[in-house]
């Protein structure tokens, strides 16, 4: 799982790229601010093995640091991203 650009400018579109090794029934991507508030969520549904992209307009997020996570069939991975002016 990766995001680009990272750091992103408020005028950018952020692409979250993730891969699944085998078919999963439910993929959910969340963006959480540093205060623990859920800012954005995307239910991607079921996916077969492969690479996928989710585009998020950075302008929907305030300047600052965020944690983005992917959850699929009970497994979770999280990383950090930055939004700049």
C-alpha positions in Angstrom: 0.0 0.0 0.0 1.3 3.4 -0.9 0.1 7.0 -1.7 1.4 9.4 -4.2 2.1 12.2 -4.1 3.2 12.1 -0.5 3.4 14.7 0.8 0.6 16.1 -1.3 -0.5 19.7 -2.0 -4.1 20.7 -1.3 -4.6 21.1 -5.1 -3.5 17.5 -5.8 -5.4 14.3 -6.2 -4.0 11.6 -3.9 -3.8 8.1 -5.3 -3.9 5.3 -2.7 -2.6 2.2 -4.4 -3.1 -1.1 -2.7 -2.8 -4.8 -3.6 -4.6 -7.9 -2.5 -2.9 -11.3 -2.7 -6.0 -13.4 -2.9 -9.7 -12.7 -3.3 -11.3 -10.8 -0.4 -15.0 -10.2 0.3 -14.7 -6.6 1.7 -12.0 -3.9 1.3 -12.4 -0.7 3.3 -10.0 2.3 3.2 -10.1 5.0 5.9 -8.3 8.3 6.5 -8.0 9.3 10.1 -6.7 12.6 11.4 -4.1 12.8 14.2 -6.9 13.3 16.7 -8.4 10.0 15.8 -11.3 11.3 13.9 -12.5 9.4 10.8 -12.2 11.9 7.9 -12.8 9.8 4.9 -14.0 6.2 4.2 -14.3 4.2 1.0 -16.0 0.8 0.8 -14.3 -0.9 -2.1 -16.4 -4.1 -1.9 -15.0 -7.5 -2.9 -11.7 -7.7 -4.9 -9.8 -10.4 -6.7 -6.0 -10.6 -6.4 -4.3 -7.7 -8.0 -3.4 -4.0 -7.7 -6.0 -1.3 -7.3 -6.1 2.6 -7.1 -8.4 4.9 -5.1 -8.3 8.6 -5.9 -9.0 11.1 -3.1 -9.1 14.9 -3.8 -6.6 16.4 -1.4 -8.7 19.5 -1.2 -11.2 17.6 0.9 -8.6 17.3 3.6 -7.1 20.1 5.7 -3.4 20.7 5.9 -1.7 18.3 8.3 -0.8 14.7 8.9 -3.1 11.7 8.5 -3.1 8.0 8.9 -4.6 6.0 6.0 -5.5 2.3 6.5 -6.8 -0.5 4.5 -8.8 -3.3 6.0 -9.6 -6.5 4.2 -11.1 -9.7 5.6 -10.0 -8.8 9.2 -6.4 -7.8 8.2 -5.3 -4.2 8.5 -2.4 -2.1 7.3 -1.8 1.6 8.1 0.6 4.3 7.0 1.1 8.0 7.3 0.5 10.8 4.7 1.0 14.6 4.7 -1.1 17.3 3.1 0.7 20.7 2.6 -0.5 24.1 1.5 
